[in-house]
């Protein structure tokens, strides 16, 4: 156990930037829950609803639930292939799906 506890970063209110407080969360499915969020600022007072969804596996479970079928995230698949080939995974950078237009403009 570390000496420094992890600080939990709260999601900011999209309207005023104050922290959002999770008021309730209702499980709709093993992989999906609906969440009610309230802005901490009494002046703003905005409320929101959202969805928390588990979409991909990052590592295999020790006791998989046969009722769910989750794909592995592309980064986890790539890491597994590199390890199987005996290649280093230390300098892996996440693949960005958003093009860097500055790089495109600098090409001859």
Helices and strands as residue ranges (DSSP letters): E 20-29, E 32-39, E 47-53, H 74-84, H 101-105
